Amino acid sequence: MKFFYNKLVRDKIIENIKRKGHTCEYRKLNDEEYRQELDKKLLEESKEVIEAHSAEELGDLMEVIETIMKEHNISFEEVKQAMQKKRNSNGAFNDKIFLISVDEKDK
């Protein structure tokens, strides 16, 4: 039986498929396709985190995030600095605040 996936997979998946005696069709993506597929993978893994809230799914999500950071030459230090800057100006999410509406005054 043939299954279609049409998605970015981890580096050793092809090797694992072949080791099981299966055959598969795959190709290498160009840089633009790779970035597009990373974005799709980010959404996929985010949905799985929402469904499971497990360390495994969070690990998968972090793997994609780290790969995107590498692809865009963004260091972990830069991300930490951006997080801290946003925390300083807007806070974090610790107080469980849910904004319902804002009635803006005329400018």
C-alpha positions in Angstrom: 0.0 0.0 0.0 1.3 3.4 -0.9 1.0 6.4 1.5 1.5 10.0 0.4 3.0 12.5 2.9 4.3 15.4 0.8 6.0 17.1 3.8 9.4 17.9 5.2 10.8 15.1 7.3 13.7 14.7 9.6 17.1 13.7 8.1 17.1 10.0 9.1 13.5 9.2 8.1 14.5 7.9 4.6 17.2 5.7 6.1 14.7 4.4 8.7 12.1 3.6 5.9 14.7 1.7 3.8 16.0 -0.2 6.9 12.4 -1.6 7.3 12.6 -2.9 3.7 10.2 -0.3 2.3 10.8 1.9 -0.7 10.1 5.6 -0.9 10.1 8.5 -3.3 11.7 11.8 -2.1 13.7 14.8 -3.3 15.9 17.5 -1.9 14.3 20.9 -1.6 15.8 24.2 -2.9 16.3 27.0 -0.4 13.0 28.7 -1.1 11.0 25.4 -0.9 12.9 24.5 2.3 11.9 27.7 4.0 8.2 27.3 2.9 8.2 23.7 4.2 9.8 24.8 7.5 6.9 27.3 8.0 4.4 24.5 7.3 6.2 22.2 9.7 6.1 25.0 12.3 2.3 25.0 12.1 2.0 21.3 12.1 4.2 20.9 15.2 2.4 23.8 16.9 -1.0 22.0 16.4 0.5 18.8 17.9 1.7 20.7 20.9 -1.8 22.1 21.4 -3.3 18.6 21.2 -0.8 16.8 23.5 1.1 19.4 25.6 3.9 16.8 25.9 7.6 17.1 26.2 8.0 15.1 23.0 5.8 17.5 21.0 7.4 20.5 22.5 10.8 19.0 21.6 9.6 18.6 18.0 8.5 22.2 17.9 11.8 23.4 19.3 13.6 21.4 16.7 11.7 23.3 14.0 12.3 26.6 15.7 16.0 26.0 16.0 16.2 25.0 12.3 14.4 28.2 11.3 16.8 30.2 13.5 19.7 28.5 11.8 18.3 29.1 8.3 17.8 32.8 9.0 21.1 33.2 10.9 19.4 34.1 14.2 21.3 33.2 17.3 19.7 31.9 20.5 21.2 35.0 22.3 19.3 37.3 19.8 16.1 35.5 20.6 16.6 35.7 24.3 17.4 39.4 24.0 14.2 40.0 22.0 12.2 38.0 24.5 13.6 40.1 27.4 13.0 43.4 25.6 9.3 42.3 25.0 9.0 41.2 28.6 10.3 44.6 29.8 7.9 46.6 27.7 4.8 44.4 27.6 5.3 41.8 30.4 5.0 38.0 30.0 1.9 35.8 30.2 2.2 34.9 33.9 -0.9 36.9 35.2 -3.3 35.1 32.9 -4.8 38.3 31.6 -7.5 38.0 28.9 -8.2 41.3 27.1 -11.9 41.6 26.1 -12.0 45.1 24.6 -10.5 48.6 24.5 -12.6 51.8 24.1 -10.1 54.2 22.6 -10.4 57.9 23.2 -10.6 60.1 20.2 -7.2 61.2 19.0 
